[in-house]
Amino acid sequence: MACFAVKLKNKPLLWAVIICSSASVITLFIISGKNKKTYTAILGTIGGVIIAGLFAFVAGKILRLSGLGNEDAQMLAFVPQYCKIDYQGLLFAGIMIGSLGAVMDVAMSISSSMWEIISVSPKISNKQLVKSGMNIGRDIIGSMSNTLVLAYVSTSIPVLLLFIIFSNGFTEIINLELLSAEILRAVSGSIGLICTIPITVNLVNILGRIKKRLFKFFEQPYTREFQAV
């Protein structure tokens, strides 16, 4: 990722979007094949990841994060000075890629559930379909957000304990860039998950509505011919 960012005009966010989109397409096509369920899951995943990245970008600028909060990023500071690296961009790109797995899981779960509802109840109204999709997403989001947050917290427990023992208070701890970056990761990923739900639900609703219209359009001539006979 860093090599791409350095060589190609130092644009890690752009490459993060490309990598996430490619990973989503390849993974979901392998898992589910080429069908409506996969297409809506891919679009929902890409939308959720992009929103997570945009939130991380805006919040990171407001918080003035340098991107050098951990040792791995600090090692890049020893790279020769003629090789300019966007440390902030690498931080935001890492947040986008880190949220990809959970966002993909949510998008695929909702897409699969909603298309199953349509196949079982093809006459379901659009309003009821959207309501069912949002209810499914509400049940999924709680556990997935906890999974994402706990995954980030578990990697920071030793460092967090070290800061608690040797710091002067909560204000000092919360202003440490290492901790602020981890909080931003968890919050950005959770927001990406939350936004994935309405994106995927509405995509399925739109495609389901188009499918119904096409079915009625092709069904009418046959119905008229049958009635005429």
MOJOGI-V433128 format. One record per pair of residues at least 12 apart in sequence whose ideal C-beta (glycine too) atoms are under 6 Angstrom apart, sorted by the first residue. I is the first residue (numbers start at 1). J is the second residue. Records with the same first field share a line. If there is no record, write none. Layout:
# MOJOGI-V433128
I->J  J
This chain:
# MOJOGI-V433128
6->83  85
10->86
12->86  89  90  93
13->89  92  93
16->93  96  97
20->49  96  100
21->46
24->42  45  104
25->42
28->41  42
36->207
37->111  112  115
40->111  203  204
41->107  108  111
43->203
44->107  196  199  200
45->103  104  107
47->199
48->103  192  195  196
49->96  100  103
51->192  195
52->96  99  188  189  192
53->92  96
55->188  191
56->92  95  184  188
57->92
59->184
60->92
63->180
65->177  181
67->87  88  90  91
68->87
69->177  178  181
70->178
95->185  188
99->189  192
102->144  148  193
103->192  193  196
106->140  144  193  196
107->196  200
109->140
110->133  136  137  200
111->200
113->136
114->133  204
117->132
118->208
126->205  209
129->205
130->201  205
133->201
134->201
137->197
141->193
144->193
145->190  193
148->189
149->186
152->182  185  186
156->182
